[in-house]
Amino acid sequence: MDLNRLLRFLIIIAQQFPIKGNSDLVVKEGDTFILQMKVDVPAKEDIVVTITPGAGEADLYENLPSTLTISAGELSVDSDPVTMLTDGYPFGDTKLTLTFATDSEHHPLLAEKMEITKQDIDTPLGSELEDERYVYTSPDEPFYSEKNAKAFKTWWGDKKALAMKAGTPHPNEALAAEGWKFVNSMEFHAINGQCRTAKNANGVCPVLGFGAQNTAMVQKYMAVNNDRYTDVTDEGYLKMWAVKEKINATGGGAGQKDYGFSACFSGKFNMNQGYAPQHTWIGVGTRIETRARIRGNKNGFNAAIWLQGNTQSQASDPYSAWPRYGEIDVMENPVGNITGQNNAHQTVHMGNQATGTYKNPTTQNAISKMDQWNIYWVEIVDDHTIKMGINGKTTKVITSADLGSASGEWPFNLEKNPLGFHYLLTLGAPSAWGLGYNDIPPVGWDSGFASISYEASKTSQESPRMEIDWIRFYSNDNYSKPAGINLHNPNAHTYY
């Protein structure tokens, strides 16, 4: 059978009706979506398809069509906007079904059913560790700025969003009471030239505001190419993934690798070298929140959100060596035969290995669904205190006292890191930690994704990937960017 003639149904995003996470067919109560029916070759005839909701489900929609028709010679048809109605009750997420039927002789259906998850907005709060609503009542509500309001609303429409500007108190009352105020945000709106590049020759819209973390360590087995393996999706999130294919490493990693993937950094301030991008200074008095989910066949990966001190780039400084310049692992998810699928590790690395003062206070948190959105956060509260947490729970507090008699080694202050810290997103594979090897990765560690082609990897649910909805920066009264530090990125303050 000619697959090009098969009819396909999609829930799609029209510019004025975006739905976050729509590629997973999840529709929140009150959200509006559009059904699209398409074929890959012009229709040989008028194709009429009937649409039937599941038993007792018809009243859950407003404006759901009973039929859609692709006219002869056309490739697709879109429905009018359909609304998932709110019910006002905490029934939890519900699986709904749409059934399709057609008498078309030339264009049979690829699938006769579509399952949609109706996301409940009335579900009671869960545990502080696993419910992101302890941080934001509506975590998927985007921020936008006056500067990009017009472009944002063209994309987002009249759906709920929050206008933010520097100095605005945190929307969470408790966090606002602690003194946290908005600094900047990367929201990954589908706005070309501000939050992403236009679609490139690889068929993706690479992320703006990040450099490639193409160091020799990161590229030991995989080559970094953010123009190929990052995509700011039409739904409005950053997607980072890996593919098994021959590709040349760049930067600090030489030679051809068997895998390609993405690795990002921002905020590498160096007064002697013009590192970019540099859109937000990170230092004492900073709170960073990252809304992320880790998906696909991630065996052998260690997806991570982390910070490192910028003193490392000053070769003449004794704190240019790891771990003396400081590292904060806000979230690591090592997966393999040694570790589980849903463990979020949070660790601080500090001290001097040469003198035996190295310390790595850590916490391990079992999250039942790391493949769903969670908010991972860190606060460099003051000169001697770091807090980390997940969603509404503070999971770890580290102070200079954790270094004991070597407390003078504490690197998380302006004295040791006058250039502040930089922020990283990496996929970390193959992970020796997760797979439990010392030198050579075990044969077959990549079996979950090795056969997925590059084109298929963009949409395959099996592709190992990390997805970021937004990154938000806040400051308290201890925040003071030193003189001589300049925000060189021309796109600064256009992300939200």
N, C-alpha and C positions, 0 to 999 in steps of 0.2 A: 504494500500500500504506500502511496506517495505521502510522506509525512508533511509535505508542504501544503497539502490540501486539508489537513486535519484542523478542526476548529479548536481554538484555545480560549479559555476564559481567564481573565485576570481581574484582580482588584487593583486599580491604578490610582495614581496621584495626579489630579489636575492641579495646575499651579495655584488656583484659589482654594483648593481643598486638600492640602497635604495631610497625610496620616503617618505619624512616626511608627516605625516598625512594621509598615504595611506589607513589606515583602514576606512577612511571616503570617499574613492574613489575620492580623489582630486588629480589631476595631473597638475603640473605647466607646462606652455609652456617651451619646451626644455628639460623636464625631460623624463627619460626612465623607462618603467615599463614592467612587464611580466604578461601575462595572464596564470592562472593555471586552469585546469579542473580536478576535482577529484571526486571519489566515495569512500565510506567507506568500501566497500568489493571488492575483485578482480573482474574486469570486466568479464562478462560471454561471451563477444564477443568483437570484435573491435567496439569501439564507435566512430563514426564520427559525429562531430558537425560543422555545418556551422556558420560562424560569419559574420553578416551584419551590417555595420555602418548605422547610420541614414541618411536621405536624405541630400545630400550636405555635408556630414561629412567625406567622405572617404579621401579627400585630406588633412585632418587635422592630419593624422597619417603617420608615415613612418614605413613600415615593419609590418603592421597589417595583420595577417594571415586570409585567407578566410575559412580555416578549421583547426580543431585540432582533433587528434585521440588518444584515449586511447587504447592501444593494449590489446587484451584478456589476462586476468590474471594480469594486472597491476592496480594500484590504481589512478594514476594521470599522467598528461602530462603538461609540461611547454612550452609556446611559446618561440620563439626567442625574444630578446629585441625589444620592440615597443617604438617609440619616438613620443611624442606629439609635433608637429611642432609649431614653433613660427610664428606669422602672422605680427608682427611689427605695429599693430594698437591697440589703446585703446578701444577694444570692451567690456571690462569687462569680468567677469567670465561667462562661457557658459556651459549649461547642454548639454551633448552629450549622445547618446544612442547606445548601441550594442545589437543586437537581435540574439538569438541563436535558432537553430533548429536541430533536429536529428530524424532519423528513427529507432533508437535503440528500440527493443521490450522489453528488460529487464531493461533498465536504462533511464526512462523518465527524463526530465529536472526539477529541483527544481524551477527554474525561467527562463523565456524565454527572459528576458531583464535585462540589467545592465545599470544604469545611472552613468555617470562619470562627475565630474565637471572639466572643463578645466580652470585652473587658469591663468588669464591674467597677464602678467608681464609688460604691458605697461599702466596700469590704472593710470591716473593722481593722484597726492597726494590729500588726503582728508583733514579733519580737523586735527590740531595738536594733539588734544586729542585722536583721534581714529585711526590715521595712524601711525603704528610703523616704517614706512620707514623714518620718520624724525630722528630716532635714527640710524638705519642701512639701507643702500640701499637694502640689501638682508637679512632680519632678520633671515631667516631660514638657512643661510649659517653657518655651524659649524666652531668652532675653533678647532685646534689640536696643539699638541706640538711635538717638535723633538723627545721627549722620546717615544711617542706612535705612531709616524708617520706610521710605518710599519703596526701595527695592525689596525690603523685607516683606512689606504688606502685599506687594505684587505676588510674591511667592506664597506667603502664609495666609493671606486673606484676612477675614474677620475673626478667625479663631483666637482663643485667649492667648495672650503673650504679655510680657512684662517689660516696660521701658525702663532701662537702667542707665545711670551715669555715675561717674567716679564720686565717691563720698556718700552714696546712698547706703543707709543701714541694711544689714543682711535681712532678707525677707522673713527669716525665722526669728521670732521674737526673743527666744532664749539666746541665740547667737548674737543678735543685735544688742541685747543687754550686756553681753560679754565684750562689746566694743568693736565687733567686726563690721567693717564697711567695704563696699564694693570698690575694686580697683580696675579689673578688666575681665574679659571672658572670651573664650573661643567656643562659639555655638555651632559652627559648621552648617550654617544655612546654605541652601542651594542657590547661592548668589555668586555668579562668576565674577572674578576679579577682586572680590572682597573676602570671601570665605573659601573659595576654591578656584582653581584655574578652569578655563573652558575645557571641554572634552578634547583629549589629545589623540595622537595616532594609535595609542594602545586602547582607545575606547573608554578611558576613565577620566575623572575630574580630580587630579591630584590635590592634596591639601596644601593650603598656603599657611604661612606662619611657623613652619618647621624646617629645620635643616636635616640632612641625611646623617644619621649616626653611623657612618661607614668606617669605623675604626677596625684595626686588625683583629681585636678581640671579638667584636660583634660579628665579623665576617670570616671567622675561622672555617665554617662549613657552608655558610649561606651568603650570597651577595645582596647588598642593600640597593634597592632601586625604588625610591618613593614615587617616581613618575609612572611606574608599572604596577606597583602593589599597594598603592593607597588610592582610595576613591571617596570623595565626599558625595554621598548619595543624594538623590532627589528627595528622599525622605528627610534628610537633614542630619546625618551622622557620618563620622569618619570611620571608614572600614580599612583595616590593615590585615593582610593575609600572606600566606606562603604558597609556593608552587614548586614542584620538582621539575626543573628544566635547567639546561646549561645556560649560565649567564656569567659575565665577567664582573668581578668585584672592582670597586673604585676606592679612591681615598687611601686609607691605611691598609686595606686588604687587597693583596695582589693576586692575580691569577683567576682562572675559570673555576666556578663552583657548580655543584650539582643542584643547587636550590637557589631560588630567589625569594626575597621577602622584604618587608619594610621595617625601618627603625628610624625614629624621629627624635629630635632634640629641639629645645628652644631655651633662650636665655643664657647662652655661653658668652658672658661679658668678659672681655679682655681689653684692657686699655692699650695694649701694644699690638693687638691683632684684631682686625675688624670682623669678629665672628658675627654671624647673622643666622636666623632672625633674633631680634632682641626687643620683643614687644612689651615685656613685663619684668621688672626687677624682682627677684625672689630673695628674701633675706629675713632677718629678725622682724617679727611682727607680721608674718604672712600666713594666711590660711589658703590652702589649695584643695578644691573639690573636683573629683573626676567621676563622671557617671559612665560606667563601662560595663560591658558584658563580654565573656570569653566563650567562643562557640566553635562548632565543628569538631572534627576528629583531631583533638589536641594532644594526643599521646606523644611524648617526647618534647613538648614545648614548655616554656616557662614564660608566659605572657607577664609583663611587668610594667608597673608605673613607679618611677623612682626619681630621686634627686641626687645630684653630686655637687660638691663644692667646686667653684671656679678657680680656686687657688691652684688647682692641679696644672693649669696652663702657664703658671709662672715658674719656670724651671729653676730659678735661683732661690725660690722659697722652700724652706724645709718642709712646709706643709703641701708641697706639690706631689707627694707620694701617697698612694692609697695605703691604708684607710685614713691617714692623718688629715686629709682634706674633707673627710666626712661623706657618708652616703646614707640616704634614707630610702628604704624600700617600702613605699606606701602600699604596694600590693604585688606579690609574686604568686603565680599559680603553677608550680612545677607539677607536671603530670607524667606518670609512667608506672612501671611495676613497683617502684619504691614508694611513690606518693600517690595520693588519691586524686580524684577529678575536681573536687570542690573545696580545696583548702586554700585559704587566702593567708599567706605569710606576710608579716610586717616586721621589719628589722632595721636597726640602726647600726652602722659600722663606723668605728672611731678608734682613736688611740694609735700607738706606735708599735708595730710588730717587732722592730729591732730591739726595743727595750722591754718587750713583754707586756705592754699596757693595752694591747688590742682588746676591745670589747665589742660584742655584737648582741645586745639585748634584743629579744625577739618574742613574737607571739604568733600562734597558729590558730586560725579561726575557720571552723567548718561552716561553710555557707551552703545551704541545701540546693540553691540554684544560681551558680555563678554564670550560667548561660542567660540569665535574665539581668535586667539593669540593677546595679547596685552603685552606691556612692562611696568611693574610697577617698579619705581625706587625711590631711596632715596639717598641723599647726606648729610653726616655729614661734612659740608664744612670746618668748623673751630671750635674753642672752644665755639662759641656762635650762630651758624647758622645751621639750618637744612632745606633742600629743599626736596620736594617730587613732583613726577610728574607721568604722564601716557603718554606713547609714546613720542611725541614731545613737550608736554605742561607741564610747571611748574605749578602745581595746588595749592601748598601751600608752604609758607616760614615761618618758626617759628624761633624766636630768643629768647635769654635770657630775652629780654625786655618784652616778653609776660607774664613773671612771675611778672611783675611790681616790687613792692618794695621787693618781695621775689626772685629777680633775682639770689641771691647767692645760691638758691636751684637748679639751672640749673645742671642736672646730665650728660649732654652729653659732657663730657670732661674727661681728664686724672685724674684730681683731685678727682672727684667723682666716676669715673669708671676706675681705673687703669688697670683692667682686660678686658676692652673693652666690647663688646656686643655679644650676640649670636643671630643666625638667626633661625627662626621657620617657618614651614609649617604645618598648621592644618586645619581640616575640621569643627570643632566647632559645633557639633550637639548633641541633639536638641537645637537650638538657641532660648533662651528666648527673645533676641532682635528681631529676625525675626518673631517669632510666637506670641509674646506679652503675655507671661505667667509669673507668679511670682514664682511658686513653682513646679507644676507638669505639664509636657508637655501635650498638648491637645490630646485626643484620636484620632487616625487616622492620626497624623502628618506624619507618615512614609508610608502612603499608596502608594506613588509613587514607592517605591522600596522594600517593605516588602516581597513580594512574589518571589523576584528574588533569586535563589539559589546561593551558592558561585561559583560554576563552571560557571553558566550563567552570573554572575556579571562581570566576567573578560572581556567579550566582549559586554554585553548588553549596548545599547545606552541609556537606562533608568537609569543605575547605577549612583548615585550621585558621582561626582569625580572632582578632580583638576589635571590638567596635566601641567607639567613644561618642557619646551623645553631646557632651559639653565638658569644658574645663573652666572653672570659675576661680578667680583670685580675689581674696579679701585681705584687708590689713587692719591692724589695731593701732593703738597710740604708740607702740614701740617701733613702728615702721618708719624708716628714714633712709631713703636712697642716698648714698654718698655722692658728694660732688665729683664730677668727672665721669660719671656713668651716664651715657646717653642712649636713648631708645632709637636705634638706627633703622629699625624696620619701617619701610614706608607704609606698611599696612597696619601700623599700630592703631589700636582702638577702632578698628573697623570690623571686628569679628562678631560683634554682638548687636 
